[in-house]
Amino acid sequence: MNTQDDIDRFLRSTSLAVIGVSRERRGFGYTVFHDLRAKGYRVFPVNPATSAIDGETCYAGVASLPEKVDGVVLVVPPPRTEEVVREIAAAGISQVWMQQGAESEAAIAYCHEQEINAIHGQCIMMFARPAALPHRVHRWIRKATGSLPR
């Protein structure tokens, strides 16, 4: 289970890669990319199937990023997450956020072995400030039910 300190440490990042950015504006990866950029993060989109998203260069993978990022947000299926966490470790990146649905027990265990701050089971949209109304409501409900990290 993650703590609020784990989450706060991740959110202090200034540069992030979002792996699984969709070319479709309605895709969740695209939403995360767009939202984090709007919040002031320097965000690098990663999707090997396209060269640009919203006029931004899109990168094929962690190894092709133009610089080392502070953290990586994963919006990919669990088998791909298991591959990417190894790429993250090889690149010396020490933080990853496995968006809900991207996590796997194997990827989480690997991150712990590699001492990577691995956030999982949480939605970054609920924690990155300022959160939009639906995410603030979701956070309030989780707080009221005692299911937020402490």
N, C-alpha and C positions, 0 to 999 in steps of 0.2 A: 504494500500500500504506500502510495506517495504521501508526503507531508506538504503542508503549505510552504515550508522552506524550500523543498525541491522545486515546486512550481514557481515560486518567486525567483529563485536562482535562474531558472530557464527564461523567465520573462525579462530579466535584466539584460538579456542578450540584445545586441544591436543589429547583428546580421544573421539572417536565417535562410535556409534553403527549404522550400516546400516541395517535397517529392510526391508526385501524383497530381500535379496541377492539370486540370482538364482544360481542353480548348473550348469546351462548352461553358458559357457563363453561368449556367444553372448547376454545374457540377460542384460538389463540395470542395474539392481541391482548389478550384478556381476561387471560390468564395473565401477560403482561408487565405490564399495568396493575396487577393485584393484587399481583404480586411486588415491583414497585418501591415501591408504597405500603407494603407490609409492611417494606421496608428503610428506611423513613423519608423517602422522597422525597415532596414535595407533587406529586401527579400529577393532571392534568386529562384525562379521557377525551374523545376526539373521535370521533364517529360521527354523521353527519347523519341517520341512519335511526332514532335513538332519542333521547329526552329525558333519560333517566337510566340509570345502571348502578350497581347495588349502593347505591342511594340517593344517589349522587353525580350532580350535574348533568352531562349529557353535552353537549358543544358541537358545533356543526355544522362548524366549521373553525377555522383559525388566527386569522382575523379576529374570531371571536366569543369568543375566550378572555377571561376577566375581567381578566387581567393578562399582561404580557410574561413568558414563561417563559425559563429558561436554555437549554433544549434541547428537541428534539422527537425522539421515537422513531417511526419509520414501520413499520407492519405492514400495508402495502397493496400492490396490484400495481404493477409498474414504471411503467405509464402514469400512474397516480395520483401516484406519487412525483415524476414529472417536473413535475406541476402544483403539488404541495405545496411543493417546494423554492423555487419562485417566491414562494409565499405567505409562506414562512419569511423569505426575503430582504426582502420588502416590509415585514414586521413587525419587521425589525431583529434577528431571532434569528440567532445566529452559530454554532449547533451543531445537527447532525442525526445521528441514528443510523439508518441504513437497515438494518433487520433483514434477515437473509439471505432472499432471494427478493423483496425490495422494491426493490433497487438496479437502476439502469440506468446505462449509460455516459454517456448524455446528462445525467442528474441529477447524477452525480458530477462531470462536467466543468463543469456550471453552478455547482455549489457551489465548486469550485476558483476559477472566475472571480470569484465573489462573496466569496471568502475566508471561506467557511463551513467550519468544522471538520466534515467529513463522514466518519463512520465507516461502513464498508461491508464486507461479507464476513465479519462477526463477529456472534456472538450476544450480546446484552447480558446475557442470563441467565448466561452463562459468566463475565462480568467483574464485574457488580454484586455486591458482597459483603454478606452471606455468600451464596455460591452453594450451591444445593441439590445433593445428592449426584450426580444424573446430570450436572449441569453441571460439577461439580468433576472428575468422571471424564473428561468430554469435554475439559476444559482440560488435565488431566494428559496425556492422549493427544496433544493438539496440542503440548504442551511437549516431550514425549518424541520426537516426530517433527520437531521444529524448525519447526513451522508457526504458532507464536504470534507476534504482532507483537513487535518489540523496541524 
